[in-house]
Amino acid sequence: MSNTYDWASRGACRTADPDTLFVQGAAQNRVKTMCMSCPVRTECLADALDNRIEFGVWGGMTERERRALLRRRPNVVSWRRLLETARAEHERVLEITEESAAPSRRAG
């Protein structure tokens, strides 16, 4: 079985100075841009939510944004399961959309 934190070694921030990830105010928006193209953004956010990490930008969300999300969804038992399921569903919808668009592209 793989380590729960294997995702961290693939993060866009893996070589960043940790002090740059734990900032306040407008500086958080700069950090969040690093997260937008991160291949493990979902895993990072789920870990922060499941473990109630209070500080820093994780998975593209600030501590304030994560607290608000936790308040809105108090009954979520596993954020990892919820976010992975949502990502899989999103990818499935994209595949279906691409498949349905493929015949129309060939017909043109």
FENLIN-V406130 format. One record per run of one state. SS is the DSSP state (~ for helix, > for strand, _ for the rest). FROM is the first residue (numbers start at 0). TO is the last residue. If there is no record, write none. Layout:
# FENLIN-V406130
SS|FROM|TO, SS|FROM|TO
This chain:
# FENLIN-V406130
_|0|4, ~|5|9, _|10|16, ~|17|20, _|21|25, ~|26|35, _|36|39, ~|40|49, _|50|56, >|57|57, _|58|59, >|60|60, _|61|61, ~|62|71, _|72|77, ~|78|106, _|107|107
